[in-house]
Amino acid sequence: MNLTEFIQSDRCVHFSCPERTVSLAVYILLYICSAAVVLLTVCGNLLVIISVFHFKHLHTPTNTLVLSLAVSDFLIGTLLLPSMLIWTIESCWIFGRDLCTGVWLIGGLLFLVSIYNIALISVDRYFALSKPFLYTNKISRKMMCTVVYCNWFVCLAYNIAFYYFNGNFTNYLICPGQCYYFLKEAWTIIDLVIMLIFPLSVIIILYTLVFVIAKKHATAIRELNNQTQPKTQKSSSHSVKSERKAAKILGILVSVFLACLLPYFLCSIFGNVIKIPADAFRKVMILVYLNSSINPFIYGLFYPWFRKCIKLIITLRIFQKDSELINVLS
C-alpha cells in the first residue's frame, strides 16, 4: 500500500483514539513506572557523563567512546522516551505534527549514533587486544575525540539526507492521533544496510575476533609462572588482563544492545512482508530506547570505578579542590 492509498483507507479515515480500558489505579501506576524509567535513564547516563568528564584518570580513548554513547543515551532519555511511553500508554499521539516530526528526526539521529558508537567500541577493543603496542603508541584521546565528532557529524548528515530525499519531511502524522513515517522502497533498503546490516556485521565479526584473542591471552596467562617471571613481564601480564576484562564488560554491553535491537531488526526486514500492528511497533521502539536505561546499570555492576565515581558525586566531593585528580581506578 502506497502513501496515498493509506491516507484514503479505512485505517486512517476512521481512526480515533481508543478510550482507556484499564482502571485508574493501573493507569496511574503506568505513568509512575514510566516516570521512574525516564528518571533512571537520565540520571544514570548523567552520572556516566560527569564521571568521564571530571576525573582525569578516566580520560582514555575507550572512555571517550563510552562518553559519546552515554550522551546519546542521555538525550534519548530526555527527548524521546517520555513521548514514546506516553504514546504507548494512551495508544494515541497527543503531541501534534511538529513534535511527531521532531521525535522521528531526533530518534533517527540518536539511534544511528548509538549503534555506530557500539561499532566503534568494538573496533577500539579489537585493536587494543590484537595490536596493544601500536594501540598504546598511536591511539590518543585527542584522536578518539576527532573520531567521535566525525561520527556525530556523518550520522547527522545522513539523517537529514535520508528524511529530505524520502519525503521532504512531509510524510508524518498521516492520521489524527498517530505518528508514523513512510519510506520509499529504495530508501528502505538503503536505510536497512546503513543503519543495521553494516554496523551489526562489524560488531558481530569484531567481537567474535575479540573473544578469540581474549581466550588465547587467558591461556597464555595461565601458563606464566608469576613467582619467577620478571617485573616487566608481570606488568605486561596485568595489562593484558585489564584489556581482557574491558573487552568482556564491553562485550556484555554489546550483547544487551543487540538483544534490544533484534526485534527492530526483524521488523525492518519483514515489515514489508507481514503486517505488524501499530501497538507492537511502538513497543519494539521502546525496547530499543530502553537499552539507554540499561547501560548505566551495566557500568555500575561491572566497573568498580563507576561505583566510586557515583559515591564521590553523590557526596559532593567532586566540588573539592583537585578532586579531578582522585584515582578512581585504584
N, C-alpha and C positions, 0 to 999 in steps of 0.2 A: 504494500500500500504506500503510495507516494504522499507527499505533504498535503496536496490539495484534496485528495480522497479522504485523508484522515480528518481534515477540518470539516468536511461535509458529512462525515459518518455519524451514526447514532452515538458512538462512543464519545464524541466531542459535543455535539449539539445538545444531547440530553444529559450531559454530565452535570451533576450538582454535588456539593459537599455533603457526605453522608452525616446523619445525625449520630451523636455519641451513643454508643451501645454499652459502654462499661459504666459501672457505678461511680458516683462522685469520689468515693474513697480511693478506688483504683486509679481514677483519672488524676487525682492529686498526687498519689504515690508515683505515678509515671513521670510527672513533672519534677518531683523531688529527686527521683533517681537520675533523670536527665540532667538536672542542675548539678548533681554530685559528679556525674561523669565529666561534664564540661569543666567543673572546678578542678577536678583531679588532673585533667588533661592540661589545662592552662598552668596550674601551679607546679605540676611535676616537670613539665618541659621548661618552665621559667627557672626552676632550681638548677636544671642542667645548664641552661644558658649562663646564668650567673656564675656557676661553678667554673666553667671553662673560661669565661671571660676574666674572672677575678684572680684565680690562683695561677701563678706563673709556672708552677710545675706541671700544669695541665695544658700548657701551650705547646702541643705537639702536632705534627701533621695529621695523625689519625683523629685526634680530638677536634681538629678543625672541621673534619667531615662530620663528626658526631654533633658538633655545634650547629652546622648547617642543617642537619636532619632535625635537631631539636627546634630550630627556628621555624622550619616548615611545619612541624607538628604543633608548635605553639600557635601558629597562625590558623591552622586547621581547627584547633580547639576554640579559638577566639571568633573566627569569621564564618566557619562552615557548620560545625557540629550543632550549635543551638538551633539554627533554622532547619537543619535536616531532622533533628529529633522532634521538633515541634510539628513539622510536616508529617512525620510518621504517626505521632500521637493523634493529630487532628484528622489524618487521612485527607488533608486538603491544604493547598498552598494559599496562605493568607497574607503574603507579604508584597504582592504586586509584581508587575512585569520587570521593572528596573532591578529590583533585588534578585529576581529569578535569574536575569541575565548575569548579574554580578556574581552570584553563587556559582554558576557553571564556569564562568571565566576564571575566577579565583581558584575554584576547586580543580579545574583542569591544570592550572599552573602548579599548584602546590602538590597535586598528585604526581605530576611529571617530575618535579624537583625531588620529591621524596624517593621515587623509585630510582632515579639516577644518582641520588646520594647513596643509596644502598649499593648500587652498581659500583660507584667509585670506592666505597669502603671495601668491597670485595677485591677490586684492583689493588688498592693500597695494601691489604693483608697478603695478597698473593706475592707482590714484590718484596714486602717486608720479610716474608719467610723464605722465598726462593732465592732472593739476592740480598741478603741482610747487609753486607758491607756496602754495596752500591746504594742501597736504600738509605743507609745512615749518612753517607757522604753526599748524596745528590738531592735527596728529597728534604726540603726545608719547609718550615711553617709558612714562610712568605710565598713559596711556590704553590703550596696547597691552597692558600687563600686565593691566589690567582685562578686556580682550577675551580674553586667554589664559585667565585664571581662569574666566571665563564659559564659554568653550569646553569646558574640562575638566569643569566642573560640569554643563553641559547634556548632554554626552556620557555622564557617569556616570549622570545621572537617566534618560536614555533607555535605557541599557544595563540598568539594574535593572528598569525597567518592562517592557522587551522580554522578558527572561528570566522575570520573575514571571508576566506575563499569558500567556506562551506555554506555561507548564507548571509554574509554581511551583518551578522549579529541580529538577525530578524527572526530566526526560526525558534523562538522561545514562547512559552506561555500561550500555547495554541488554544487550549481550552481554559475557561474560567475555573480557578481552583486547582489547576495543575501546573507543573513546572518541568517541562521536558524539552529537549532539543532534538533535531532531526539531522542525520548525517547523509550526505550524498554517498552513493555506493563506492566511488573511488576513494573518498576520504575515509570511509570505514576501514578499508584495507590499509591505507597509509597509517592511520591512527593506531591500528592494531599492531603493526610492525614497529612503529616508533615508540609507542607507549608501553607495549607489553612484550612482544616476542624478542626484540633485540636486547633490552636491558635484562629480561629474565634469563635469556640464554647466557649472557655474560655472567650474571650472578651464579647460576647453577654450575656452569663449567668451571669458573674460577674457584668457587668454594669446594667443589669436588677435588680440584688440584690442591687447594689449601690443606684439606684434611688428609690427603695422601702424604703431603710433605710433613705435616704435623705428626703423623703416625711414624714416619721414618725418623724424625727427630726424637720422638719418645723412645723408640727402640735404641737409638744411639746413646741417649742419656742414661738409660738403664744399664748400659754396658760400661759406663765410666766408673772408675773407682775413685770416689770422692776423697778418700783418705790419702791417695798417692798422687793425684793429678796436681799440676802447678796451679798457683793462684789465678793466673790469667785464664787458664782453661776453665776454672770454676766460675770465673766471671762470665766467660762466654757461654757456659752451660746455663747459668742463671738467666742470661739474656735470651737464650733460645726458649727456656721455659716460659718466660714472660710473653714472648711473641706467640707461643702456642696457646697460652691462656687467653690472650687477647683475641686470637683467631677463634677459639671455641665460644667465647662470650658473644662476639660479633656474629658468629655462626648461628647462635640462638636467636639473636636479633633478626637476622635474615630469614630464618625458618618461620618465626612468628609473622613476619611481614608477608612471606609467601602464602602462609595459611590464610591470612586475612584477605589477600589479593586473589586467591584461587577462585572464589565464587564470581567475582567481577570478570576475571579472565574467561571463565566458562560462558558467562552471559555475553561477553563481547564476541566470542566465537560462534555461539549457537543462537544469538539473538535474532538473526535473520532467518533462522530455520524453524524455530519453535516460538510460540507466543509466550512471553514472560510477563506475568501480572505486574501491574504498576507497583503494588504494595511490596511484592517480592524484590523488585529492583531497588526500591528505597532502602529496604533492609540490607541489601547487598552493599549499597553505597555507605551506609552507616558502619557496616563491618569493616570496610576499607578505612574509614576515618577513625574507627576505634583503635586501630593499630597505633595511632598517635597517643592514645591514652595508655597503652600497654608498655611502650618503650621505656618511660621513666622507671617503671617497676622492674624491668629487666636490669637497668643500671643499678637500682637500689639493691637487688638481690645478689648481683654478681660482681659489682665494683665496690670494694671497700672504700676507695677514695670518694665515691659519691655519697656514701653514708656519712663520712667525715665532713664533707662539704655541707650536707644538709644540717648537721649539728652546728657547724660554725655559722651558717646563715641564719638559722632559727634563733640562736643565742646572740645574734647581732655582733659576733666577734669580727666579722668582716669589716666593720667600721673602725676597728682599732688600727693604730699606726702599724704599717708594714705587714698587715695581715695577709697581703697577697703573696708574701714570701713563705708562708706556712707550708711545710712539705706534707701535703695530704696523701702522698703516695707511700710514706713510710709506715 
